[in-house]
Each structure stands twice: as structure tokens, then as C-alpha cells.
């Protein structure tokens, strides 16, 4: 990973907070980005504990100099909460549903003009 990083390959830890993600990886691996698992994002405004976990992951990532991206953002309430807590990067159905590559390329050209 360190050799790849030297040629500008960037690494993201996906689904952070679940499964095999570990706090130890944050200091042992050359990570550039944390992606907060959508299971936590889904519960913003529903489960206070999940909102605290999201805030903690954002703070930790920001303090470690990493980008933080939220997965599974589906509502404006979720997006607003994340932005308020200094998470400026989002992905999810609030913005667009997955599309075939050809359709995606058309969308890209429309947004460039």
C-alpha cells in the first residue's frame, strides 16, 4: 500500500464502524478516507446513539487528516446533520440512484456544460 501511495493511489476504508474495520487500522495503514457505513447514516434522527457514533467517526477522521464520506445518504435531514458536523462528502440516493456506465457518462457531460 505504501508503494502504491507513492504513485498517488489513495485508499479509503469502506463501511467504517462495522465488520472488520478496526481503530488500529487508522494508525497502521496509509488511509486517506473513511466511509461511514450506511447503517449508521440510516439511523440519524432515529437512534441517538448512532448519531453520536457518526459524530465520533467524523471527528476522528477529521483529526487524523482524513476525508470522511457518508454512505447511504437518502434524506435532506441526514445531509444537513452531516454537513453541520463537518462531513462534506456524501453518496446516496438523495443525489442519484446507480445507473449504467453509458448513462453516467451522459450525466457527466451534461454537468460539465
N, C-alpha and C positions, 0 to 999 in steps of 0.2 A: 504494500500500500504506500509506503514511503517513497519508493522508486516511481510509482505512478503519479504521486502528488508532485514530484519534481517536474513532471511534464504537464502540469496543470490539470490533472484529473482530480475532481473533487468528490468527496464522499459524504453520504447522508445516512444517518441511522433511521431506518424506516420503522414505523409502528412503535415509537419510543414509549415506554411505560408498560409494555405488555411482553409476554413471552420471554424470549431470551435476551432482551435488552437489559443491560446492566450498567449501573453507575460506574463501575470500574472501566468500562469501555470508553467513557468520556475522557479519561486521562491516559489510556493506553493506546488508543487508536487515533490516527490523524483525521479526525472528523471535521467537516465544515458546516454540517447542518443536522438538526434534529427535526424529525417529523412526528408531531404529536399524534398518537393513534386516534382514529375517528371515534372509538368507543367513549373516550373522554369528552371529545367535542360534542358528540350527540347529546350528552347529559348536561351541558351548560344550561343553566336555568331550570334543571330538573333535580339534579343531585348536587347539593352544595359541596360535598367532598370532592366530586370530580372537578368542579370549578377551581378548587384550591390546588388540586393536582396539576391542572392546566397552568395556573399562575406560577406554580413552583417550577415546572418544566421550562416555561418561558423565561423566568428569572435566571434559572441555572444556565440555560443556553446562552442568553444574552451576556451573563457574567463570564462565561467561558469563551466569549468571542465567536459564537456560532450563530448562524442564521437559524431561525425557528420557523417552521411551516406547519400549519394546522391542516390535517386531513379531514375530509368529510364535512366541510362547512356547507350547511344546507339552508340556514336561515340568516336573516339580517341581524337577529339578536345575537347569534353566535359570532358573526363577523364583527359586530360592534364591541362585544366583550373582548374578543381577541385583540382588536386594534387598541382598545382602551388599556390593555395590559401589555402593550408593546410587542405584539406579534403581527408584523405587517404582511406576512406571506400566507396565502390560503389556497386550498384547492377543494373543489367540491361542486355539487350540483347547483349551488347558488349561482355559480358563474357559468357553468356549461356541463352538459352530460357528455360522456365519452362518444366520440364519433370516429368513423373510419378515417384512415390517413388522408385520403383524397379530399374528403370534406374538411378536414383540419387544415390542409394546405390552402384551400379556398378561403377559409375563415382568416387565416394569417394574411393573405394578400389583401383582403378587404379592410383589415385593421391597419395596414401599412399606409394606405392611400389617404 
